[in-house]
Amino acid sequence: MARVPWRWIGLFAAVKLAVTMAVANRYAWHGDELYFVAASRHLDFGFVDFPPIVPLIAAADQALAPGSLVALRLPAALAGAGVLVLTPLIARELGASTRAQAWSALAILLTPVLLGSNALFHTASFDQLAWAVALWLFARLLRTGESRLWIAIGLAVGVGLETKLTMAALPVAMFLGLLASSRRSMLLSPWPWLGVAIAFVIFLPYLAWSATHDWISVQYVISHRGHTDGPFAYWWQQLLVFFNVVFVVPAIAGTIALHRDLRFRPLVYTSIAVLLLFFALGGKSYYAAPIYPVVYAAAAMWLDRLLTTRVRVAAFMAPSVAVGLFLALAVLPIAPVPSGLFLDEVGWPDLAHQTATVYGAIPAGDRANTTIVVHYYQEAAAIDFYGPALGLPHVVSPHLSYWYWAPPRMDPSTVVMIDFSLDDGDKLFTTCRQVGTVTNSSGPHSNFYGAPILICSGPRKPLWQAWRSLQTLD
């Protein structure tokens, strides 16, 4: 096997990590990051919209550096660097030369979806890392035939399932890939099924949590199926936005070339199956991004055979780097003013201050029996994060996992309602009035700009009795 170009891999990983961390404090907390911090204060074996590992990472991170956004984003950035390191190792298992391994690492560095997702603390980065580990082990298994590697694959898949449910697509795709190839006899061995059993045992706590919570996570997945930009967008986003477009032709050609090697046909079929599974199930475009390391490994091997002169190398490098830099402007918080995806990082302190102003205007004698009810999870998490310093109690919300964190028998006489309409309030209380509107003091309007702030009193029935009807997963 070819020597590993550790110097180039280390350089590319360091650049990726440096770029990501250089913008880690550029704007502010993303609403989802605030939600993970909130989840870290309610650790459990499961949550409505994600398994427990990422909140556990958030809890450890915040214990070491409370309130630090840069510290929270560091583990995600490190996970992204880990994917970059593993990609050339995958290529090496496929027979890549030293130079081809370096090409595959560079491709990961220049991939927009990986660069952008690793800049936020979210499930995606850790999901990508778990996939990369499992894919590296699978490539090694296909090369060596060492059946015991199924145990390690099972461990990686199990941890991945406890990170993000989209990991379930990988073992299904591996099964289909083996079944469609001449190496299907590997499925007759007990080793792959031992790997399945190991993954299942690791995943069992989350399954138990789901079973005792009305399979709410299944309901969530079903309710979000098809919440995409459409089937056509799934493919053009893969080719032109998430993947570095300059690598598309090498990726296709390299995958075709890899298919000629009977040993690795299962991996080729696995990659195709992942793309088709997420498409058929109505998944979001970025769900398939964890399979990119395999595709880039194949692309790098093809490029290595083609780019035999410095002129050819420069002719390919220039546009690929240019595209990577151009799309970095869209996926990283570089622009002077937040826009697009980054509007979820705008206005959270203002929301907490406005809530505190309304809450503080309630007579002191009534505040003891006042509850703040917030419509959406991001808003609730923001107020919970910034609110204690402003004298606010922890809020409740009927949205996603927040629904489960409410006290068991809430019966407030007065409620501050954030981002509910007057019609919503009138269904629950005899008296409701709008006392404010969510705004932000500077920059572009947040995604929740203009949301009403209500004060309601005279509950038609205790809030805890109405709580079940308020639960929302959208």
Phi, psi and omega in degrees: 000150184290153177296143178278127181279071187301327180296314179293318179298315179298320179296311182296320178295320180294320178297314179300314180295319181295316179297314182298314183284337178296333181251013185295336181241026188292310179253265182198189180295135170282147181302324178293325177296319176297326178293319177295323176296318176298317179296329180293343176269359180227049186303138182205179178280355179190165177221165185301315191247006174194155175287183194274346191294316184294317173300327178294319175297318178298320180296315179296318181296315182288336174292326180277324183220075185301131174076008182265117178290319180299316180296323180293323183279345181298314180301323178294319178295320178294322177298319178297320176295325177298319177298319179298320180292321183286332183299311176295333176291325173297313180301320180299319178297331180276358178102015182291146174287173178301317181292320179297323177299318178296320177301318182294323177294319178297321180300318178297318179301325185263014182268117186301313186294326179286322178296315182290316183293329180283352179274354179238150172278109184204170179295333189302315184298316183286329173297314179299321180293317179298318176299316182299318177298312181297320181291321176298315179295322180293318177298319179295320178299316181294328179284315188265335186074012181285102188296333182296343178296341176299330178296313180294323177298318177300320177297314181296318180293320179298315177296321178297320178295328177280358178257311181203135187293342179296343175303335181301335180292331185291308178298326176297316180294322177299316179300313180295322179296318177291319182297325183277354185250176178284358181258022181296342179297341177299334181286347179279346178283152177288343187297314179298328180284333172294320175299319176299317181297319179296315178300320181296318180297317179296323183279347187302318179303321179291321177298319179297317178300314181299318181296327180271002178234041173060027183050044185296328179293324176295318177299320180296313180299316180296318182293335181261359179298131178084003177281067183230184177274005178112161184297323178294318181296327179306318184276318182289330175293322176302313189280323191250344185241305186281317176275148174288115190301332181293337180269001185297308181297313175302325180295316179294312180296319180293322178294320177297317179296318179296328180298335181289340178273110185302330181298324190253008176302322177302326180288322176298312180294326177298316180298316179295319181297321178300312180300317183287324180297312181293326176295312183294328183271003179074030180283161178287155186301320186287349178300329183276354184302327180297346178275351183303323179306322178293316182295319178292325177299316178295318179299318183296322179294321178292317179297323182299326179282335184271317187272080186262354178231162179296326179296315179294320178299313180295321181295330178273320183298316186302306180291327181293319177292320180299315178296317179300316179292320181297313182286340175298330178297332181272330187257352178243150180283073184256326185299151180301326183237132179296145176205171176058236182300333187275001175293343174284002175250013186247136165088003184293316176299323178298318178300316180295318180295318180294322176295319180296323178297315179293316181296319181292338179282347177287134180309140186305323181292336181269341185295331181298335180244036179244137178238142176260120181247125186241136188293310189248152186298322181294316178298316180298315181296323180294316180293322177296328182283312184269341189292319183305323178292343180257007179084017181270144171284167174294142185269171171238156179209142177275008189263129174052225185292337179302330181302323182281342184272359180289148175302152189292325185230067180289130178213059181286151175272336179229143181224134168266121183249124182254124176068032169249149176280164176299325177298319177299315181294320182294336177289337185252337187224154180281334181228124177219140175215145178275127183245358181185176179221139180291126176224175169226146193285335182211164177077190181289164178293138176288171179292344181249014179300133178091357179293139182286151172242122184244154164241125183233148177213171182072063183299136178289333171203160181306142184301325181295332178285332180272351190299318181301320183288343182271346185302133182222145181242001185282000000 
